[in-house]
Amino acid sequence: MFTLARESSILVSCPKGMAPYVALEMGELGYETQELEAGVRTTGTLHDCMRLNLHLRCGHRVHYRLKRFGALHPDMVYREVNSIPWEEIFAADGYLSVHSSVVHPTISDTRFPNLRIKDAVVDRFAQKTGGRPDSGPDEGKGVCLFLHWRDKKAELFMDTTGIPLPKRGYRLNPFRAPMQETLAASVIRATFWDPADNFVNPMCGSGTLAIEAALMARNIAPGLLRESFAFMHLSEFDASAWQQMRTEAEAAILPRPKGRIIASDIDPQAVDAARDNARQAGVEENIEFSVCDFRQTTVPEGKGAVLVNPEYGERLGEADELGETYQAVGDFLKQRCAGYRAGIFTCNLALAKRIGLRAERKAPFFSAKFSCTLFVYNMWEGAAAKRGASA
């Protein structure tokens, strides 16, 4: 009998630049990992996939490998997929979605192998049960498959996540160009912020950074915010085991952050959006919101992280106007943030130089179509005297 309770390769996918932070949190959960360019591998069962979906903050999808095989052309993919006992994996009246990553000389459009996989699964059901599952692009309706095909080697995975993990469910009001939730979590991890310390987020926008920090500070597993995952549509889904995982995660939640979490923006609409989103995430009372210029943002005594995601000037002429803002951010860090670690997330390296401080480290990220960098500064006591060294 085919079973998802057997140990197999698990691939947690993520955008480029985020794999180190996915691997870090997987290690904290007790998994041995292999870091890839756009993902992290480990081994485990469907039970482990459920656990990873519940707890991961930085990963995008959790894939469980069903089969690895050689494939010279799409017909070979069809035969290999058709040989899997799908009637034992999910119901004939279910729903199937397929996505893929293919680099192969016979394929110019990934919709073709996706269609061949759907045909292989549906034909198997028709042969064995007489039923035919529905199929389409909706990743939230049923079982999801993922094909990874490179040259002669192919792997077929069960995508146990479905709707990607960045979709936490709390962003009711996106406001303007919000940072993706998993990117925000990765950027926070990249500053090496201790969740027991203060967290300050000037220019908070719709609040994603502050909300993710609050979730970390209270040890709220992000999967608790979601009601459904693709693994729930599998025949081997153990609802009682899932409920036990959730119960244990809920018991580990802290009643309040140990440090202060502060978010500000000069735009009242941004702060309203951030409040709405924080309320949906269940952390509104844990974040101190204010409408003010970033220079007036409260920075509590003690230690912690200050994280700023300024505009970076997509349109012609904007970058010149923003130069003074970046210089003012550098002055704010020097004058107000002694004892803190500071992070500036930007997609404009020229503007980053206007910060006027030497970065302790530079972490590369990708946001939408942009290549971005997190500049991390250690604002030790006396850092105000260190101006002049560029980012």
C-alpha positions in Angstrom: 0.0 0.0 0.0 1.2 3.5 -0.9 1.6 5.6 2.2 2.7 9.2 3.1 3.8 7.9 6.5 7.1 6.7 4.9 10.2 8.8 5.2 10.8 10.8 2.0 12.5 14.0 0.8 10.8 17.2 1.9 11.5 20.4 0.0 10.5 23.7 1.5 10.6 26.3 -1.3 11.3 30.0 -0.9 12.5 32.9 -3.0 16.2 33.4 -3.5 18.0 34.9 -0.5 15.6 33.4 2.1 16.9 29.8 2.3 19.4 30.6 5.1 16.5 31.8 7.3 14.2 28.9 6.4 17.1 26.5 7.2 17.6 28.3 10.5 14.0 27.9 11.7 13.9 24.3 10.4 17.0 23.6 12.5 15.3 25.1 15.5 12.5 22.7 15.0 15.0 19.8 15.1 15.4 19.0 11.4 18.7 18.4 9.6 18.8 20.5 6.5 20.4 20.9 3.1 20.3 24.5 1.9 19.6 25.2 -1.8 19.4 28.4 -3.9 15.6 28.7 -3.5 14.7 26.2 -0.9 15.7 23.8 1.9 15.6 20.0 1.9 15.1 17.7 4.8 13.5 14.2 5.2 10.3 13.2 7.0 6.7 12.1 6.6 3.3 13.8 6.1 3.3 14.4 9.8 6.4 16.4 9.5 4.9 18.4 6.6 2.0 19.3 8.8 4.3 20.4 11.5 6.4 22.5 9.2 3.3 24.2 7.7 2.2 25.1 11.2 5.5 26.6 12.4 7.5 28.0 9.4 7.6 31.8 9.2 10.0 32.1 6.2 9.2 29.2 3.9 6.6 29.4 1.1 5.5 25.8 0.4 6.2 22.4 2.0 6.6 19.7 -0.6 6.7 15.9 0.1 8.3 13.8 -2.6 6.1 11.1 -4.0 8.5 9.8 -6.7 11.8 10.4 -8.4 12.3 9.2 -11.9 14.1 9.6 -15.3 12.2 11.6 -17.9 13.3 12.2 -21.5 9.9 13.6 -22.7 6.4 14.4 -21.4 5.0 10.9 -22.2 7.5 9.4 -19.8 6.2 11.8 -17.1 2.7 10.7 -17.9 3.5 7.0 -17.5 5.4 7.5 -14.2 2.6 9.7 -12.7 -0.1 7.3 -13.9 1.6 4.4 -12.1 1.1 6.0 -8.7 -2.0 4.6 -6.9 -3.8 8.0 -6.7 -7.0 6.2 -5.6 -5.3 5.5 -2.3 -4.1 9.1 -1.9 -7.2 11.2 -2.3 -10.9 10.8 -3.2 -12.1 10.4 -6.7 -14.5 13.3 -6.2 -11.7 15.6 -5.1 -10.0 18.5 -6.8 -6.5 18.6 -8.3 -4.1 21.5 -9.0 -0.7 21.2 -10.6 2.3 23.6 -10.9 5.8 22.9 -12.0 9.4 24.1 -12.5 10.7 22.7 -15.7 14.0 23.2 -17.6 13.9 20.7 -20.5 14.6 21.0 -24.3 11.2 19.5 -25.1 9.2 22.0 -23.0 8.7 25.7 -23.9 5.5 26.1 -21.8 5.1 24.5 -18.4 1.3 24.3 -18.9 1.9 21.3 -21.1 3.6 19.1 -18.5 1.0 20.3 -16.0 -1.7 19.1 -18.3 0.0 15.7 -18.8 0.2 15.2 -15.0 -3.5 16.1 -14.6 -4.4 13.7 -17.4 -2.3 10.9 -15.8 -4.0 11.3 -12.4 -7.5 11.6 -13.8 -7.0 8.6 -16.2 -5.8 6.5 -13.3 -8.9 7.3 -11.3 -11.1 6.5 -14.3 -9.3 3.2 -14.8 -9.5 2.1 -11.1 -12.7 3.7 -9.8 -14.7 5.1 -12.7 -14.5 8.5 -11.0 -12.8 11.6 -12.3 -11.6 14.3 -10.0 -12.0 17.9 -11.1 -8.9 20.0 -11.8 -7.9 23.6 -12.2 -5.7 26.4 -10.9 -7.3 26.9 -7.5 -4.7 25.8 -4.9 -7.1 26.3 -2.0 -9.7 23.7 -3.1 -7.9 20.3 -2.9 -4.8 18.3 -3.6 -1.8 20.1 -5.1 1.1 18.5 -7.0 4.5 20.0 -8.0 6.8 18.7 -10.7 10.5 19.6 -10.6 12.1 18.5 -13.9 15.6 19.2 -14.9 17.0 17.6 -18.1 16.7 13.8 -17.6 15.7 13.9 -13.9 12.3 14.6 -12.5 10.7 14.7 -9.0 7.0 14.7 -8.3 6.0 16.3 -5.0 2.8 16.6 -3.1 2.5 20.3 -2.3 1.1 20.0 1.2 0.6 23.7 1.6 -1.7 24.7 -1.2 -2.2 28.5 -0.9 1.4 29.7 -0.1 2.5 30.3 3.5 2.9 34.0 3.0 -0.9 34.2 2.8 -1.3 34.2 6.6 -4.8 35.6 6.4 -4.3 38.8 8.4 -3.6 41.3 5.6 -7.1 42.7 5.2 -5.8 46.2 4.2 -2.7 46.0 2.0 -2.3 49.8 1.7 0.6 50.5 -0.7 3.1 47.9 -1.9 3.1 45.8 1.3 6.1 43.6 2.1 5.3 39.9 1.8 4.8 38.2 5.2 7.5 35.6 4.7 10.0 38.2 3.4 9.3 40.3 6.5 9.9 37.4 8.8 13.2 36.6 6.9 14.4 40.2 7.1 13.7 40.3 10.8 15.7 37.1 11.3 18.5 38.6 9.3 18.9 41.3 11.8 19.5 38.7 14.6 16.8 40.4 16.7 16.1 38.7 20.0 12.3 38.4 20.3 12.7 39.2 24.0 14.0 42.7 23.1 12.4 45.9 21.8 11.4 46.2 18.2 11.0 49.6 16.5 9.6 50.0 13.0 9.4 53.6 11.6 7.8 54.0 8.2 5.7 50.9 9.1 3.3 51.1 6.1 0.6 48.4 6.4 2.5 47.0 9.4 3.8 43.6 8.1 7.2 44.0 9.8 5.7 45.0 13.2 3.1 42.2 13.0 5.6 39.5 12.2 7.8 40.8 15.0 4.8 40.6 17.4 4.0 37.0 16.3 7.6 36.1 17.0 7.7 37.9 20.3 4.6 36.0 21.5 5.7 32.7 19.9 2.5 32.5 17.9 2.9 29.9 15.2 1.9 31.5 11.9 -0.1 28.4 10.8 -2.5 29.0 13.6 -3.8 32.0 11.7 -4.9 29.8 8.8 -7.9 27.4 8.6 -6.9 25.2 5.7 -3.9 23.6 4.0 -3.7 21.2 1.0 -2.7 18.3 3.2 -6.2 18.3 4.7 -7.6 16.9 1.4 -5.4 13.8 1.6 -6.8 10.4 2.6 -4.1 10.0 5.2 -4.7 13.3 6.9 -5.0 12.7 10.6 -7.3 15.4 12.0 -6.7 14.4 15.6 -2.9 14.7 15.2 -3.3 18.1 13.5 -5.5 19.3 16.4 -2.9 18.0 18.9 -0.2 20.0 17.1 -2.4 23.1 17.2 -3.2 22.6 20.9 0.5 22.3 21.7 1.3 25.4 19.6 -1.4 27.4 21.3 -0.2 26.4 24.8 3.3 27.8 23.9 2.0 31.3 23.1 3.2 34.0 25.5 0.6 36.3 26.9 2.5 39.4 25.8 5.9 40.4 24.3 8.7 40.8 26.8 10.0 44.0 25.0 8.1 46.8 23.4 7.0 46.7 19.8 6.6 50.2 18.2 5.4 51.1 14.8 4.9 54.5 13.3 4.1 56.2 10.0 3.5 59.8 8.9 0.5 58.7 6.9 -2.6 58.2 9.1 -4.1 55.8 6.5 -1.0 53.6 6.8 -1.4 53.4 10.5 -5.1 52.6 10.2 -4.2 49.8 7.8 -1.5 48.5 10.1 -4.0 48.5 13.0 -6.6 46.6 11.0 -4.1 44.0 10.0 -2.6 43.6 13.5 -6.2 43.2 14.9 -6.8 40.4 12.4 -3.5 38.7 13.4 -4.5 39.0 17.1 -1.6 41.3 18.1 -3.0 44.8 17.9 -2.7 45.3 21.7 0.9 44.2 21.5 2.0 47.0 19.1 2.3 50.7 20.0 1.1 52.5 16.9 1.6 56.2 16.3 1.2 58.7 13.5 4.4 60.8 13.3 7.5 61.6 11.2 10.0 58.8 11.6 12.3 61.1 13.5 9.8 61.4 16.3 9.4 57.6 16.6 9.7 56.4 20.2 12.9 54.4 20.8 12.8 52.8 24.3 15.8 52.6 26.5 17.6 49.3 26.5 18.4 47.2 23.4 16.6 45.8 20.4 16.2 46.3 16.7 15.2 49.2 14.6 14.1 48.1 11.2 13.2 50.6 8.4 11.9 49.9 4.9 12.1 53.3 3.2 10.8 54.1 -0.3 13.5 53.5 -2.9 12.4 55.5 -5.9 11.1 53.4 -8.7 10.3 56.4 -11.0 12.7 58.8 -12.6 13.7 61.6 -10.3 12.3 60.0 -7.1 15.7 58.7 -6.0 17.2 62.2 -6.0 14.4 63.4 -3.8 14.8 60.5 -1.4 18.5 61.0 -0.9 17.8 63.5 1.9 15.4 61.1 3.5 18.0 58.3 3.6 20.5 60.8 5.1 18.0 61.7 7.7 17.4 58.0 8.5 21.1 57.7 9.1 21.1 60.7 11.5 18.1 59.2 13.3 20.0 55.9 13.8 23.0 57.7 15.1 21.3 60.1 17.4 18.4 58.1 18.7 19.3 54.4 18.5 22.5 53.8 20.5 22.6 50.3 21.8 20.3 48.9 19.1 20.9 46.8 16.0 19.5 48.6 13.0 18.4 47.3 9.6 17.7 49.3 6.4 15.9 47.3 3.7 16.1 48.8 0.3 16.4 48.0 -3.4 18.5 51.1 -4.2 22.1 50.7 -3.3 22.9 54.3 -4.3 20.4 55.6 -1.7 21.7 53.2 0.9 25.1 55.0 0.7 23.3 58.1 1.9 22.8 56.4 5.3 26.4 57.3 6.0 27.2 54.4 8.3 29.3 51.3 7.8 27.1 48.2 7.5 28.1 45.3 9.7 26.6 42.9 7.2 24.6 43.0 3.9 22.0 40.3 3.3 20.7 39.9 -0.2 16.9 39.4 -0.9 14.5 39.6 -3.7 11.2 41.5 -3.5 8.9 41.1 -6.4 11.0 41.9 -9.5 13.6 43.8 -7.5 17.0 42.7 -6.1 17.2 44.2 -2.6 19.6 44.3 0.3 19.2 44.5 4.1 22.0 46.6 5.5 22.6 45.8 9.2 24.3 48.2 11.5 25.4 47.8 15.1 24.6 51.1 16.8 26.8 50.6 19.8 27.2 53.4 22.3 29.3 56.1 20.7 28.3 55.1 17.1 27.2 58.7 16.6 30.8 59.6 16.3 31.4 57.1 13.5 29.6 58.9 10.6 31.2 59.0 7.2 31.9 55.4 6.3 29.5 54.5 3.5 27.2 51.5 3.4 
